[in-house]
Amino acid sequence: MKILITGAGGQIGTDLLPILVGRGDDVAVFDLAPRPEGCPAEVEWVRGDITYAEEINTLTARFRPHRIMHLAAILSAAGEGIPHRAYRINMDGTRNVLEAARLFGVEQVFFTSTIAAFGPGLTSPVGDDVPLRPTTMYGITKVAGELLGEYYEANFGIDFRGVRFPGLINAGIPGGGTSDYALFMYVDGMRSGGYESFCRPDAVIPFMYMPDAIRAMLELMDAPKADLGRSIYNIAAISPTADEIADAVRARIPGVDLTFAPDPARQAILDSWPDVLDDSNARNDWGWNHEFDLEAMSDDLMPKVKALIDAQGENAPAHA
Ligand code: SER
């Protein structure tokens, strides 16, 4: 299967690429960032700006993918600092991807939506079909992206599908997300002996460990269309409080100093998101089931974070 991935230099792509290559897919990447060290040699890496239609069109016309996985986006916290740029990348970028798919006969576009598509005041667990009234530019563009993809499916026959991801945790350095405090407890807890989270200890949002997230993408991407009752699915795994995450880190790094100094703007974003998602449609339609709870994730993650820090040393990016 030929798969074109936008934004694969980010948190998801870093873990996704080796898995796609490992299962025999022919992969090309479109990303502003340069090819990272460790990217599998089989992957074609093309640098470009998703806001310029001709750039993504040129690659799509040449590579002729069966599928596009559209990951390129500016996340919630970063997007609030550069809302107009976030709009261009997230909104124009999604339209450019869908247009490239339409123009060059791509069969499927896979879209990565988010818990940020939701706004405040919803009762947990939050299902798929609730009013979507996000308060961040990231969330607004993701809701519009969901709707635009469904328009392209209805009018141009593109197989459009995707998931609303919880905050994702892996052994990577996240960039610009409001959910990043969780991962930095592990990374900075190990690298610096402590971390001051920008949220309250009782902050709760849905999280998911990256291996579950990648398996969700692959399972939904490959599911028979006839099984799917909708295009975009909530998927859920765990909803720990920030303090419960801190306890999981404390149990694995003796003496680590994890504290909380809530930043009003970022805490307000967290407060606007659901505590718990209802993902029963995903479970019923394509058999979604998460494997990792907080303890299993923490056990698996710790050695990977250590390997990341050992590999990156002083060059590891600082947290946002
Ligand atoms: N991880 C994302 C963020 O924090 C949520 O989709 O912006």
Residues whose N, C-alpha, C, O or C-beta is under 5 A from the ligand:
A	BS01	LIG	L75 S76 A77 T114 I115 A116 F165 P166 G167 L168 G176 G177 T178 S179
